[in-house]
Amino acid sequence: MSEDVIRGAFGLIAAEEGPPAEDCWRRVLLVDDDPTILRFVGAVLKSAGYEVCTAADGLEAVAAIEEVALDFLITDWRMPNFDGIELCRWVRQARLPHYIYTIVMTARSEVRHMVEAISAGADDFFPKPVRPGELLSRMQAGTRILERERRLLFLSRHDELTELYNRRAFYAVGRERWEETAATAAPLSCGMLDLDHFKRVNDELGHAAGDSALAAAAAVLRQSLPERTIAGRLGGEEFCVLLPEYTLSQACAWANALRNRLAEAVICCEGGTLSITVSAGVAERTPDTANFEQLLDRADRALLQAKQQGRNCVCCCGPSDCG
């Protein structure tokens, strides 16, 4: 493609209206061994608000994908070293943090070529020469698919009401944190939290008020979480927090601060306003703590002690308490 053709094509971009990039789905890797194509298509995407990085072949693309979290991959078919079809196969087999919407861009237009590209893992098949408006419309279609895929992924790992990890995901991520911190002998504490007398809220004000209380408590919890901390809803009104690099005394101080903050919160619901308190049990990993599950069990026993002491308090499980 000549520079004159590129300049002429840019004049069409404004005429061929395409939707702007969504703020959350705009990271694009553009792969082609023709620098003129990279400049032209890159300029089209940037004009619509996409963040574009480029690669000259599939091998460069693999390195970029491993380094940067991407939303879209647009790749030429025929390239030296590692072509677009091989790149599509690699993307679909790689263990990536999230789905990448992939478009193969090629002058090949036969149905068998489209079938081969889709079979290799491409989501779309785009003919050359590139028409800006059509490209941006296809990007918008890809955005809708990414939104749905990411939402489903989020719901598979999170509780929809509280947006905290669900029980299965919390245990999976918690075991990972256990292994990470065990390898460095860094402190690790756990807090088990239970909203006090929550059944009364549901019985007296209804389940809608109960849901409001759970969502509000989770919001306060999320706002209070230190860095690298993970939190999950284990079920009902019970939450669990894993605190890497927190000693027992630090974790107890954090739990007490959370307890005070939650007690001061006023929750609005259909029946008016309500306030809730929380009981907490905290435990720290000790040399005799066998595994992640045992740490949680010790925090759970400390939580039971807090309930027995009248609720709205924090009990800390030291080595002598939870042996």
C-alpha positions in Angstrom: 0.0 0.0 0.0 1.5 3.3 -1.1 1.8 6.4 1.1 -0.6 8.2 -1.2 -3.2 5.5 -0.7 -2.8 5.8 3.0 -3.3 9.6 2.9 -6.4 9.1 0.8 -7.8 6.4 3.1 -7.4 8.7 6.2 -9.8 11.1 4.5 -12.4 8.4 4.6 -12.0 7.6 8.3 -14.2 10.6 9.4 -16.8 9.7 6.8 -17.0 6.0 7.8 -18.2 6.4 11.3 -17.2 3.8 13.7 -18.1 3.5 17.4 -15.5 4.8 19.9 -13.5 2.3 22.0 -14.9 1.4 25.4 -12.6 2.6 28.3 -12.2 -1.0 29.6 -11.7 -2.8 26.3 -9.2 -0.9 24.3 -5.8 -2.6 24.5 -5.0 -3.9 21.0 -2.0 -5.8 19.6 -1.6 -5.4 15.9 0.6 -7.9 14.1 1.8 -7.6 10.5 5.1 -7.8 8.7 4.2 -4.8 6.5 5.0 -1.6 8.3 2.7 0.4 6.1 -0.3 -1.7 7.2 0.8 -1.3 10.8 0.8 2.5 10.5 -2.5 2.7 8.6 -4.5 0.2 10.8 -2.9 1.5 13.9 -3.9 5.1 13.1 -7.5 3.9 12.4 -7.7 2.3 15.8 -6.0 5.1 17.7 -8.4 7.6 16.1 -11.2 5.6 17.9 -9.5 5.6 21.2 -7.8 2.2 21.2 -4.4 1.7 22.8 -2.3 0.0 20.1 1.0 -1.9 20.3 2.5 -3.6 17.3 4.5 -6.7 16.3 6.2 -7.7 13.0 5.5 -11.4 13.3 4.0 -14.1 15.5 7.1 -14.5 17.6 7.1 -10.9 18.6 3.4 -11.1 19.2 3.8 -14.0 21.7 6.4 -12.0 23.6 4.1 -9.0 23.7 1.1 -11.1 24.9 3.1 -12.6 27.7 4.1 -9.1 28.9 1.0 -7.0 28.4 -2.7 -7.8 29.3 -4.5 -7.4 26.0 -8.2 -7.3 24.9 -7.8 -7.6 21.2 -5.4 -9.3 18.8 -5.5 -8.3 15.1 -3.1 -10.4 13.1 -2.1 -10.8 9.4 -2.2 -14.4 8.1 1.0 -14.7 6.1 4.1 -13.7 8.1 7.6 -15.1 8.4 8.7 -17.3 11.3 5.3 -17.7 13.0 2.2 -16.9 10.9 -1.2 -15.7 12.0 -2.9 -19.1 12.1 -0.1 -20.5 14.3 -0.5 -17.4 16.5 -4.2 -18.1 16.9 -3.6 -21.6 18.0 -1.0 -20.5 20.5 -3.3 -17.9 22.0 -6.1 -20.5 22.5 -3.7 -23.0 24.1 -1.9 -20.5 26.4 -2.9 -20.0 30.0 -3.8 -16.3 29.8 -5.5 -14.3 32.5 -8.5 -13.5 30.4 -9.9 -14.0 26.9 -8.4 -12.2 23.9 -10.7 -11.4 21.0 -8.8 -12.4 17.9 -9.2 -11.1 14.3 -7.3 -12.5 11.4 -6.7 -9.9 8.7 -5.9 -11.2 5.3 -6.3 -10.8 1.5 -7.5 -14.4 1.4 -11.2 -14.4 0.9 -12.3 -17.9 0.1 -14.7 -19.7 2.5 -12.1 -22.4 3.2 -9.7 -19.8 4.5 -12.3 -18.4 6.8 -13.0 -21.9 8.1 -9.3 -22.6 8.7 -8.9 -19.3 10.6 -12.0 -19.8 12.8 -10.9 -23.5 13.4 -7.5 -22.2 14.6 -9.1 -20.0 17.2 -9.9 -16.7 15.5 -13.1 -14.9 16.5 -13.4 -13.0 13.3 -12.0 -13.0 9.7 -11.4 -9.6 8.2 -10.6 -9.0 4.5 -7.9 -6.7 3.1 -7.9 -3.9 2.0 -9.1 -2.6 5.4 -12.2 -0.4 5.5 -12.0 1.8 8.7 -15.7 1.9 9.4 -16.1 -1.8 9.0 -13.1 -2.6 11.2 -14.3 -0.4 14.0 -17.8 -1.9 13.9 -16.3 -5.4 14.2 -14.2 -4.1 17.1 -17.5 -3.0 18.8 -19.0 -6.5 18.2 -15.9 -7.9 19.8 -16.3 -5.6 22.8 -19.8 -7.0 23.5 -18.4 -10.5 23.5 -15.6 -9.5 25.8 -18.0 -7.8 28.2 -20.1 -11.0 28.4 -17.1 -13.3 28.8 -15.5 -11.2 31.5 -18.8 -10.9 33.3 -19.3 -14.7 33.3 -15.7 -15.1 34.5 -16.3 -12.7 37.3 -19.5 -14.4 38.4 -17.8 -17.8 38.3 -15.3 -16.6 41.0 -17.3 -13.9 42.9 -20.5 -13.7 44.9 -22.8 -11.5 42.9 -24.4 -9.7 45.8 -21.2 -8.7 47.7 -18.7 -8.9 44.8 -16.3 -10.7 47.1 -14.7 -14.1 46.2 -17.2 -17.0 46.4 -16.2 -19.9 48.7 -14.6 -22.0 46.0 -12.5 -19.2 44.6 -11.5 -17.9 48.0 -10.2 -21.4 49.0 -8.3 -21.6 45.7 -6.7 -18.2 45.9 -6.1 -18.6 49.7 -4.1 -21.8 49.1 -2.0 -19.9 46.6 -1.3 -17.2 49.1 -0.5 -19.9 51.7 2.2 -21.4 49.4 3.6 -18.0 48.5 4.0 -16.8 52.1 5.1 -20.2 53.4 8.0 -20.2 50.9 9.3 -16.9 52.4 8.3 -17.6 56.1 6.3 -14.3 56.0 3.5 -13.9 58.5 0.0 -14.8 57.5 -3.2 -14.2 59.5 -6.8 -15.0 58.9 -10.0 -13.3 60.1 -13.4 -15.0 60.2 -16.3 -12.5 60.4 -20.0 -13.0 61.1 -22.7 -10.4 61.1 -24.4 -10.4 64.5 -28.1 -11.5 64.7 -28.5 -11.4 61.0 -31.5 -13.7 61.0 -33.5 -11.0 62.8 -32.9 -8.6 59.9 -34.3 -11.1 57.4 -37.2 -12.1 59.8 -38.2 -8.6 60.8 -37.4 -6.4 57.8 -37.4 -9.0 54.9 -34.8 -10.5 52.7 -34.5 -7.4 50.6 -33.2 -5.5 53.7 -31.0 -8.5 54.5 -29.4 -8.2 51.0 -28.9 -4.5 51.5 -27.2 -5.2 54.8 -24.9 -7.8 53.3 -24.0 -5.6 50.3 -23.3 -2.6 52.6 -21.2 -4.7 55.0 -19.2 -6.1 52.1 -18.7 -2.6 50.7 -17.2 -1.5 54.1 -15.1 -4.6 54.1 -13.8 -4.0 50.6 -12.9 -0.4 51.4 -11.0 -1.5 54.5 -8.9 -4.3 52.9 -5.1 -3.7 53.0 -3.1 -4.4 49.9 -2.7 -8.0 48.8 -5.5 -9.0 51.1 -8.2 -11.3 49.8 -11.8 -11.6 51.1 -14.6 -14.0 50.4 -18.2 -14.7 51.4 -18.2 -18.2 52.6 -21.9 -18.4 52.9 -24.9 -16.6 54.5 -23.6 -13.8 56.6 -20.1 -15.2 57.1 -17.0 -13.7 55.5 -13.3 -14.6 55.6 -10.3 -12.4 55.1 -6.7 -13.6 54.5 -4.1 -11.1 55.6 -0.6 -11.8 54.1 2.3 -10.2 56.0 0.1 -9.4 59.0 1.0 -10.7 62.5 -1.6 -11.7 64.9 -1.6 -8.3 66.7 -1.7 -6.4 63.5 -4.6 -8.5 62.2 -6.5 -8.1 65.4 -6.1 -4.3 65.3 -7.3 -4.3 61.7 -10.4 -6.4 62.6 -11.2 -4.1 65.5 -11.0 -1.1 63.2 -13.3 -2.8 60.8 -15.7 -3.7 63.6 -15.9 -0.1 64.7 -16.3 1.2 61.2 -19.1 -1.2 60.5 -20.9 -0.4 63.8 -20.9 3.3 62.8 -22.4 2.7 59.3 -26.0 3.5 58.7 -27.6 1.2 56.1 -30.5 2.3 54.0 -33.1 -0.2 52.9 -36.7 -0.3 51.9 -37.9 -0.4 55.5 -35.9 2.6 56.6 -32.4 2.4 58.1 -30.6 -0.2 60.2 -27.2 -0.7 61.8 -25.3 -4.0 62.2 -22.4 -5.2 64.1 -19.9 -8.0 63.5 -18.1 -10.6 65.5 -14.6 -11.7 64.4 -12.1 -14.4 65.1 -8.5 -14.0 64.1 -5.6 -16.5 64.0 -2.1 -16.4 62.7 -0.1 -19.2 61.1 2.3 -20.8 63.5 5.0 -23.4 62.9 2.5 -26.2 63.8 -0.2 -25.0 61.5 -0.4 -27.8 59.0 -2.3 -26.1 56.1 -4.6 -23.4 54.9 -7.7 -25.2 56.1 -6.3 -25.5 59.6 -5.6 -21.8 59.8 -9.2 -21.1 58.8 -10.4 -23.6 61.4 -8.5 -21.8 64.2 -10.0 -18.4 63.1 -13.4 -20.0 63.1 -12.9 -21.2 66.7 -11.9 -17.7 67.7 -15.1 -16.4 66.1 -17.1 -18.9 68.1 -15.4 -17.5 71.3 -16.3 -13.9 70.2 -20.0 -15.0 69.9 -19.9 -16.6 73.3 -18.5 -13.4 74.8 -21.6 -11.4 73.7 -20.8 -10.6 70.0 -19.6 -7.3 68.5 -16.1 -8.1 69.6 -12.8 -9.6 68.2 -11.2 -12.7 69.7 -7.6 -13.5 68.8 -6.4 -17.1 68.7 -2.8 -17.3 69.9 -0.6 -20.5 69.9 -1.7 -21.4 73.4 -5.4 -20.9 72.5 -5.6 -22.9 69.3 -3.1 -25.7 69.8 
